[in-house]
Amino acid sequence: MVLQQTAVGPPPLPGGVAAVLRFFFNLPQWIQIAGFFLGLAVAAVVLWQLWRRRRATVAWIVGRPRGVKIGLASAAAAVVLGTAGFGTVSWNYMRHDNAFCTGCHIMKVPFQRFSGSKHDSLSCHDCHQQSIFASTRQLYLWVADRPEEIQMHAKVPTRICAACHVQGDREREKWRRIATTAGHRVHLESDSSVLRGVQCTTCHGLEVHRFIPADSTCAQAGCHVNVEIKLGRMSGQTGFHCVMCHQFTADVPLLATRDSAAGTLRPGAPQCFSCHEMRAKLADFDPARDPHRQTCGMCHNPHTQVKPGDALKSCASAGCHDDWRSEPFHTGLRHKAVAERCALCHLPHQASVDASDCSGCHAAVNRRTGGRLHLPEGFDTTRALRRTSWVPRPQERPKGKGDASPPRAAPPAPRSTLAAVSDTFPHDRHKSLACITCHSSSREHARLTFQPPRGCQICHHQAPATSNCASCHTGDDLASNRPATVQVAVGPRPPRDRQVAFAHARHADVRCVTCHTAAVTLDPAAPVAGCRACHEDHHTARRDCAACHAGVELAGAHQEPVEAHVACDACHREATVAALVPDRGLCLTCHAPQRDHYADRECTVCHFQAAPVEYRAHLRRAGT
């Protein structure tokens, strides 16, 4: 069979030089080899003779007439220029003329593809670049009839493709669009040793001069060999192409990582649902709550799994949840025994579980296990205690004489459930919170994650200025008077502690945060707790002095022979006494039993025949 060759474009050599060269290279190889060595021998003899006669030759040239010298110089220049020109033409022919390549590579179909493609204006060496030494070696081996030693030309590297495909704005944009697709980013940007040698022609050059990936490219390139579908009824399918499930050309944002690109290659819901409707399994499937973002291939691998249920084994091995042991909730005292049974709490296709919803998860597990597991539910600890019962194990009685056992007494009745214990903590008011907000999941189940009452206050006192204190502190809590300690100083004497009763009802018009200012605890500051912050000017008319100044110790300090109703500034500060008015409130400080005695009248009117303002002068010493 005669193989035809197809040259691309006319050769750039003048005249019939190309034909001569092509004729020479098409001669039998023994003639080419013999001619090559004969030429070397003749050249060596000529050079040796010229070297031996160099002095005589130079002397002969020097002794010639001027015209002869000019002629010899011109001839030498013509030889040099001719040799240089011939070398240049030969170089261009070998490096840029495709006819030179077709002298050895007789490939009809590949060159037909080449001449009919967008690359027909290129020379072979524009893409197939190698050193001159490698080309010379291959030429020698071909002439020497040792083609088995001629290795294949190296694959065209990606940089060669990029050198042309990034020229111009349009081509650059197209190249960028291709280079940023999911499949190209995974294969070209990976630092894996497996993918390090992947080039454009690895996938786009399986057939010579055919750059469109074939259906079987993934396996033919030597990468994904022996990959078959094993899952369920899809096993044995051969009509699927890889890109039917793997979105090789899907767009990936430039700022996305290579892992994101790899995730895009995994089959997602649109690809899987195009064949699998999954109506029964996904009847209540909510894509918005799917933590896997509808990427079915994260769990289901049809190339390694045989049954759909095998996907449950991939939770920790698929590279997604391999850090599950670092979560205290999984390795805690209560959950470590079932930590590897993911499906106990996490339903397939509804894997997102609120770890804080203890009662909801326990109720669901109880339903799914049909009573084999009975986990505590709900916030009502009293109900949980009542549901806990203890039934004594029947004891084996010793047999009596003979073969028959003595009649058994009726089995003891099960011990009644535990006595009702009041739930001191209002769980029903905290149903909006997660159990693990307050309770630890890695230690004993009932252990709190904080120390009360400060832990409670951290949550409940976060925004005192805008919170409604009455939602927790009801009227009943604030109705009774609260004991408080204040300090009362009389003149130059040291202050003394005095117990008084603080009434919230009398301060209803004051905002809570006015007095309760301490962080977290909201305890009142010392001046507020001592009443001085607000009641520093309390020595004025129409005040109930007995609210603070009451008790038998007052009567003892003001008994005879001391005149209790005059010259108060003898002991008390003059500024304090100057602000006092002996009205009914001041009198009741000592005379509390007479509170209801003519309650609508002033005491001084009857007992001192003077109005309180008129009697005010008696409170100070004479002459002051």
C-alpha positions in Angstrom: 0.0 0.0 0.0 1.3 3.4 -1.0 1.0 6.0 1.8 0.2 9.5 0.5 1.7 12.6 2.0 0.2 16.1 2.1 2.4 19.1 2.1 1.0 22.3 3.6 1.8 25.4 1.4 4.5 25.8 -1.2 8.2 25.5 0.0 10.0 28.8 0.6 13.2 27.6 -1.1 14.2 29.1 -4.5 14.3 27.1 -7.6 14.5 23.3 -7.3 16.5 23.3 -4.1 13.5 21.8 -2.2 13.1 19.2 -4.8 16.8 18.3 -4.7 16.7 18.0 -0.9 13.5 16.0 -1.0 15.1 13.8 -3.6 18.1 13.3 -1.5 16.1 12.4 1.6 14.0 10.0 -0.3 16.9 8.0 -1.6 17.6 4.6 -0.1 19.2 5.1 3.3 22.4 3.1 2.4 23.0 5.7 -0.4 22.4 8.6 2.0 24.8 7.1 4.5 27.5 6.3 2.0 27.2 9.8 0.4 27.3 11.4 3.8 30.5 9.6 4.8 32.1 10.1 1.3 31.4 13.8 1.6 33.0 13.9 5.0 36.1 12.1 3.6 36.4 14.5 0.7 36.0 17.5 2.9 38.6 16.2 5.3 41.2 15.6 2.5 40.6 19.1 1.0 41.0 20.8 4.4 44.2 18.8 5.1 45.8 19.7 1.8 44.9 23.4 2.2 46.4 23.3 5.7 49.7 21.7 4.5 50.1 24.3 1.7 48.9 27.3 3.7 52.2 29.2 3.5 52.7 28.6 -0.2 49.1 29.4 -0.9 49.4 32.7 1.0 52.7 33.6 -0.8 51.2 32.8 -4.1 48.2 35.0 -3.5 50.4 37.9 -2.3 52.5 37.7 -5.4 49.5 37.9 -7.8 48.6 41.1 -9.6 45.9 43.3 -8.0 43.2 42.3 -10.4 43.8 38.6 -9.6 43.6 39.4 -5.9 40.3 41.2 -6.3 39.0 38.3 -8.3 40.1 35.8 -5.6 38.6 37.9 -2.8 35.3 38.2 -4.7 35.2 34.4 -5.3 35.9 33.8 -1.6 33.1 36.2 -0.6 30.8 34.6 -3.0 31.5 31.2 -1.5 31.0 32.5 2.0 27.8 34.3 1.1 26.6 31.3 -0.8 27.3 29.0 2.1 25.6 31.4 4.5 22.6 31.8 2.2 22.4 28.1 1.7 22.6 27.5 5.4 19.9 30.1 6.1 17.6 28.7 3.4 18.2 25.2 4.7 17.5 26.3 8.3 14.3 28.0 7.3 13.4 24.9 5.3 14.0 22.5 8.1 12.5 24.8 10.8 9.6 26.5 9.1 8.6 24.4 6.0 6.1 21.7 6.7 7.4 19.9 3.6 10.6 19.0 5.5 8.5 17.2 8.2 6.3 15.4 5.7 9.5 13.9 4.2 9.5 11.5 7.2 6.0 11.8 8.6 3.7 10.4 5.9 0.3 10.9 7.6 -2.5 11.5 5.2 -5.5 11.8 7.6 -3.7 13.8 10.3 -2.5 16.3 7.8 -5.9 16.6 6.2 -7.2 17.5 9.7 -4.4 20.0 10.0 -4.9 21.6 6.6 -8.7 21.9 7.2 -8.4 23.4 10.7 -7.7 26.9 12.1 -4.0 25.8 12.5 -3.3 25.5 8.8 -1.3 28.7 8.7 1.1 27.4 11.3 4.3 25.4 10.7 4.9 22.2 12.4 7.6 23.6 14.6 5.3 26.4 15.9 3.8 23.8 18.1 6.4 20.9 18.1 9.3 22.7 19.5 12.5 20.9 20.5 16.2 21.7 20.6 18.4 21.5 17.4 20.4 18.7 19.0 17.3 16.6 19.5 16.3 17.2 15.9 19.8 16.4 14.6 19.9 13.2 16.6 16.5 12.1 15.2 17.6 13.0 11.7 20.8 10.9 12.1 18.9 7.9 13.5 16.5 8.1 10.7 19.3 8.3 8.0 21.2 5.5 9.9 18.1 3.3 9.6 17.6 3.0 13.3 14.0 4.2 13.7 13.4 2.1 16.8 15.7 4.4 18.7 13.8 7.5 17.6 11.5 8.4 20.5 8.1 10.1 20.1 8.2 13.9 19.9 7.3 15.4 23.3 3.7 16.4 24.0 3.0 20.0 23.1 3.1 21.9 26.5 0.3 24.1 27.6 2.5 27.2 27.3 2.7 26.7 23.5 -1.1 26.7 23.4 -1.3 29.7 25.6 1.2 31.6 23.5 -1.3 31.8 20.6 -4.6 31.6 22.5 -4.0 34.7 24.6 -3.2 37.0 21.8 -5.8 39.8 21.4 -8.6 40.7 23.7 -11.1 38.3 22.3 -8.8 35.3 22.4 -7.6 36.2 25.8 -11.1 36.4 27.2 -12.0 33.1 25.6 -8.9 31.5 27.1 -9.7 32.9 30.5 -13.2 31.6 30.2 -11.9 28.1 29.4 -9.1 28.1 32.0 -11.5 29.0 34.9 -14.0 26.2 34.3 -14.3 23.6 37.0 -12.6 20.8 35.1 -9.7 22.8 33.8 -8.9 24.3 37.2 -8.9 21.0 38.9 -6.6 19.4 36.3 -4.2 22.4 35.7 -3.9 24.1 39.1 -3.4 21.0 41.3 -0.1 20.4 43.0 -0.7 16.7 43.1 2.0 14.5 41.6 -0.7 12.7 39.7 -1.9 15.8 38.0 1.3 17.7 37.8 2.1 16.5 34.2 -1.3 17.2 32.8 -1.2 19.4 29.7 -3.8 20.6 27.2 -2.9 17.8 24.8 -3.3 15.2 27.5 -7.0 15.4 26.9 -7.2 17.4 23.7 -4.6 15.5 21.7 -5.6 11.8 21.8 -5.8 11.8 18.0 -3.2 13.6 16.0 -4.3 17.1 15.0 -7.8 16.5 16.5 -8.3 18.8 19.5 -11.9 18.1 20.4 -12.1 15.8 23.4 -13.6 12.4 22.5 -16.3 10.7 24.6 -13.7 8.4 26.1 -11.0 11.0 26.7 -11.0 10.5 30.5 -10.0 6.9 30.2 -7.9 7.0 27.1 -5.6 9.6 28.6 -4.4 7.0 31.1 -5.9 8.7 34.1 -9.4 7.3 34.8 -8.9 3.8 33.7 -11.1 0.9 34.8 -13.7 3.3 36.1 -17.2 1.7 35.9 -20.6 2.3 37.5 -21.4 -0.2 40.3 -24.3 1.5 42.1 -27.6 -0.3 42.1 -29.4 -0.8 38.8 -26.9 1.6 37.1 -24.3 -1.1 37.3 -22.9 -2.1 34.0 -24.0 1.0 32.1 -21.7 1.9 29.3 -23.6 4.6 27.5 -22.9 7.4 30.0 -20.2 10.0 29.2 -18.3 11.4 32.2 -19.6 14.9 31.6 -23.2 13.8 31.9 -22.7 13.8 35.7 -19.5 15.8 36.2 -19.9 19.4 35.2 -16.5 19.8 33.5 -17.2 23.2 31.9 -19.2 24.7 34.8 -18.2 28.2 35.6 -16.2 28.8 38.8 -15.6 32.3 40.2 -12.0 33.5 39.9 -11.7 34.0 43.6 -12.9 30.5 44.4 -10.4 28.0 45.6 -9.5 24.9 43.8 -11.4 22.9 46.4 -14.5 24.8 45.3 -13.8 23.8 41.7 -13.4 20.2 42.7 -16.8 20.4 44.6 -18.4 21.7 41.4 -17.2 18.6 39.6 -19.2 16.4 42.0 -22.6 15.5 40.6 -25.3 17.7 42.0 -29.0 17.6 42.2 -29.7 18.9 38.7 -27.5 16.1 37.2 -28.9 13.3 39.4 -32.5 14.4 39.2 -32.3 14.4 35.4 -32.5 10.6 35.7 -33.6 9.9 39.3 -36.9 11.6 40.3 -36.6 10.3 43.9 -40.2 11.1 44.6 -40.5 8.8 47.6 -37.1 9.5 49.2 -37.3 13.3 48.7 -41.0 13.9 49.2 -40.2 16.2 52.2 -36.8 17.3 51.0 -36.1 21.0 51.6 -33.2 22.1 49.4 -32.8 25.3 51.4 -31.9 23.3 54.5 -29.6 20.9 52.8 -26.1 21.3 54.4 -24.6 19.5 51.4 -25.9 22.2 49.0 -27.6 19.6 46.8 -24.3 17.9 45.9 -25.4 14.3 45.7 -21.9 13.2 44.8 -20.5 14.2 48.2 -22.1 11.1 49.7 -23.1 8.9 46.8 -20.2 7.5 44.7 -21.6 5.2 41.9 -18.1 4.1 41.1 -17.3 2.5 44.5 -20.7 2.0 46.2 -22.9 -0.9 45.4 -26.0 0.1 47.4 -27.5 3.5 48.1 -27.2 2.7 51.8 -23.4 2.5 51.5 -23.4 6.3 51.4 -23.9 6.3 55.2 -20.4 4.9 55.6 -19.0 8.0 53.8 -19.9 10.6 56.4 -16.5 10.5 58.0 -14.5 9.2 55.1 -15.6 11.5 52.3 -13.4 14.3 53.6 -16.4 16.3 54.9 -17.0 15.3 58.5 -13.6 13.7 59.4 -13.3 16.1 62.3 -16.4 14.9 64.0 -14.4 13.8 67.1 -13.4 17.4 67.8 -17.0 18.2 68.5 -17.6 17.8 72.3 -21.3 17.1 71.5 -20.3 13.8 69.7 -17.7 12.6 72.2 -19.5 13.6 75.4 -20.5 11.1 78.1 -24.0 10.7 76.8 -23.3 10.5 73.0 -20.0 8.9 72.5 -21.5 5.4 72.5 -23.6 6.3 69.4 -21.3 8.9 67.9 -20.5 6.8 64.8 -24.1 5.9 64.1 -24.7 9.1 62.2 -28.2 8.1 60.9 -29.5 7.7 64.4 -29.9 11.5 64.7 -29.1 12.7 61.1 -31.7 11.6 58.5 -30.4 11.1 55.0 -31.3 14.0 52.7 -32.2 16.0 55.9 -28.8 15.8 57.5 -29.0 19.3 59.0 -29.8 18.7 62.7 -30.0 21.5 65.3 -27.7 20.2 68.0 -29.3 22.4 70.5 -32.8 20.9 70.0 -32.2 18.1 72.5 -35.9 17.4 73.1 -36.8 17.4 69.4 -33.9 15.0 68.5 -34.7 12.7 71.4 -38.4 12.5 70.4 -37.5 11.7 66.8 -35.0 9.0 67.9 -37.6 7.4 70.2 -40.1 7.3 67.3 -37.7 5.8 64.8 -36.4 3.1 67.1 -39.9 2.0 68.0 -39.2 2.2 71.8 -35.9 0.3 71.7 -34.3 3.6 72.9 -36.1 5.7 75.4 -34.4 9.0 75.7 -35.5 11.8 78.0 -37.7 14.5 76.4 -39.0 17.9 77.2 -38.1 20.7 79.5 -40.4 19.6 82.4 -38.0 17.9 84.8 -40.8 17.0 87.1 -42.5 15.0 84.4 -39.2 13.4 83.5 -38.8 12.3 87.1 -42.2 10.9 87.2 -41.7 8.8 84.1 -38.6 7.2 85.6 -39.7 4.0 87.4 -37.8 1.1 88.9 -39.0 -2.4 88.7 -37.3 -5.0 90.9 -35.9 -8.0 89.1 -37.7 -11.2 90.2 -35.6 -13.4 92.4 -35.3 -17.1 91.9 -36.7 -18.9 95.0 -35.1 -22.2 96.2 -37.1 -25.2 95.4 -38.7 -27.3 98.1 -38.7 -31.0 98.5 -39.8 -33.0 95.5 -39.9 -32.0 91.9 -42.3 -29.1 92.2 -41.5 -25.7 93.3 -43.5 -24.3 96.2 -46.2 -22.0 95.2 -45.0 -18.6 94.4 -46.3 -15.5 96.0 -47.7 -12.8 93.8 -44.8 -10.8 92.2 -44.2 -7.6 94.1 -45.8 -4.6 92.6 -43.5 -2.3 90.8 -42.2 0.5 92.9 -44.2 3.5 92.3 -42.7 6.3 90.3 -40.6 8.8 92.2 -42.4 11.3 94.3 -43.2 14.5 92.6 -40.5 17.0 93.0 -41.2 20.6 92.3 -39.2 22.0 89.4 -37.5 24.9 91.0 -36.3 26.3 87.7 -39.0 27.6 85.2 -38.1 25.5 82.2 -41.3 26.3 80.5 -40.2 30.0 80.4 -37.0 29.0 78.6 -38.3 26.9 75.8 -37.0 29.2 73.2 -33.4 28.5 74.4 -31.4 25.4 73.4 -30.7 22.9 76.2 -26.9 23.2 75.6 -27.1 26.9 76.2 -27.1 26.1 79.9 -26.4 22.4 80.2 -23.1 20.8 79.2 -23.1 17.9 76.7 -19.6 16.6 77.4 -20.0 15.9 81.1 -22.8 14.9 83.4 -26.1 15.7 81.7 -27.5 18.0 84.4 -24.3 19.9 84.9 -24.6 23.6 84.2 -22.1 25.5 82.1 -22.1 28.5 84.5 -22.4 29.3 88.1 -25.8 30.7 89.2 -26.9 33.3 89.9 -24.3 35.2 87.9 -24.7 32.9 84.9 -28.4 33.7 84.7 -27.7 37.4 85.2 -25.3 37.5 82.3 -28.1 36.5 80.0 -31.0 38.3 81.6 -29.2 41.6 82.3 -27.7 42.1 78.9 -29.7 45.2 78.0 -31.2 46.7 81.2 -31.9 50.0 79.7 -34.3 48.5 77.2 -35.5 45.4 79.0 -38.8 45.0 80.8 -37.8 44.1 84.3 -41.4 43.3 85.2 -41.3 40.3 82.9 -39.2 38.5 85.4 -39.6 40.5 88.6 -43.4 40.4 89.1 -45.4 42.6 91.4 -45.5 39.9 94.1 -41.7 39.9 94.2 -41.5 43.6 94.8 -44.6 44.1 97.1 -42.9 43.4 100.4 -40.5 45.9 101.9 -36.9 44.9 101.6 -34.5 45.5 104.6 -31.7 47.9 103.9 -28.9 49.4 105.9 -28.2 53.1 105.9 -25.8 55.2 107.9 -27.0 58.1 110.1 -24.5 60.6 111.5 -25.4 62.9 114.4 -23.1 65.9 114.6 -19.5 65.1 115.0 -20.2 61.6 116.1 -19.2 58.6 113.9 -21.9 57.3 111.6 -24.1 54.4 112.8 -25.8 51.7 110.8 -29.5 51.9 110.7 -31.9 49.2 109.4 -34.7 50.6 107.3 -37.4 49.0 105.1 -37.0 49.8 101.4 -40.4 49.9 99.5 -40.3 49.5 95.7 -43.9 50.6 95.5 -43.0 54.1 96.7 -40.4 54.4 94.0 -42.6 53.2 91.1 -42.0 56.4 89.2 -38.2 55.9 89.2 -36.7 53.7 86.4 -35.0 50.6 87.5 -31.7 51.4 85.8 -31.5 54.7 87.8 -30.6 52.8 90.9 -29.5 49.4 89.5 -26.3 50.2 87.7 -23.7 47.5 88.5 -22.6 45.4 85.5 -24.2 41.9 85.3 -25.6 41.8 88.8 -27.3 45.2 88.5 -26.8 45.7 92.2 -27.3 49.4 93.3 -24.1 51.4 93.9 -23.1 52.2 97.5 -24.6 55.8 97.5 -27.8 54.4 96.0 -28.0 51.5 98.5 -27.4 54.0 101.4 -30.3 56.2 100.1 -27.9 59.2 100.0 -27.8 59.4 96.2 -31.4 60.5 96.0 -32.4 61.5 99.6 -29.5 63.8 100.5 -32.0 66.7 100.8 -34.5 64.7 102.9 -34.5 67.1 105.9 -37.3 69.2 104.4 -41.0 69.7 105.1 -43.6 67.0 104.4 -41.3 64.1 104.7 -42.0 60.9 106.6 -39.1 61.0 109.0 -40.2 57.8 110.7 -39.5 55.8 107.6 -35.8 56.0 108.4 -35.6 57.6 111.9 -37.6 55.2 114.0 -37.0 52.9 116.9 -36.6 52.9 120.7 -33.0 54.1 120.4 -34.2 57.5 119.4 -36.4 57.8 122.5 -33.5 56.9 124.8 -31.3 59.6 123.4 -34.0 62.3 123.8 -35.3 61.6 127.3 -35.3 64.0 130.3 -33.5 65.9 131.6 -32.7 66.7 128.0 -35.3 68.9 126.5 -36.1 67.0 123.3 -38.1 69.7 121.6 -35.6 72.6 121.7 -32.0 73.3 120.8 -31.6 70.3 118.5 -28.5 71.9 117.0 -26.7 71.2 120.3 -26.1 67.7 118.9 -27.1 67.8 115.3 -25.5 69.7 112.5 -26.7 73.3 112.4 -27.3 73.1 108.6 -29.5 70.0 109.1 -31.5 71.6 111.9 -32.0 74.8 109.9 -33.7 72.8 107.2 -36.1 71.0 109.5 -39.7 72.0 110.1 -41.4 70.5 113.2 -44.4 69.2 111.3 -46.4 66.1 112.0 -43.9 63.8 110.1 -41.0 65.0 112.4 -43.0 64.4 115.6 -44.0 60.9 114.6 -40.4 59.9 114.5 -40.5 59.5 118.2 -44.3 59.4 118.8 -45.2 56.6 116.4 -48.0 55.2 118.6 -49.8 58.5 118.1 -49.8 58.2 114.3 -53.6 58.0 114.2 -54.2 60.7 116.9 -55.9 63.5 115.1 -54.2 62.4 111.9 -55.3 65.5 110.0 -53.7 68.0 112.4 -50.3 69.3 113.2 -48.9 68.3 116.6 -47.4 71.7 117.6 -50.8 73.5 117.2 -52.2 71.8 120.3 -49.1 70.9 122.3 -47.1 74.1 121.8 -49.8 76.5 120.7 -47.8 77.4 117.6 -47.9 76.4 114.0 -44.9 74.3 112.9 -43.3 77.2 111.1 -43.7 79.4 114.3 -42.2 76.7 116.5 -39.3 76.2 114.2 -37.2 78.7 116.0 -37.2 76.5 119.2 -35.2 73.8 117.3 -32.1 76.0 117.5 -30.3 77.3 120.5 -31.0 80.7 121.7 -29.0 83.4 120.0 -28.3 81.4 116.8 
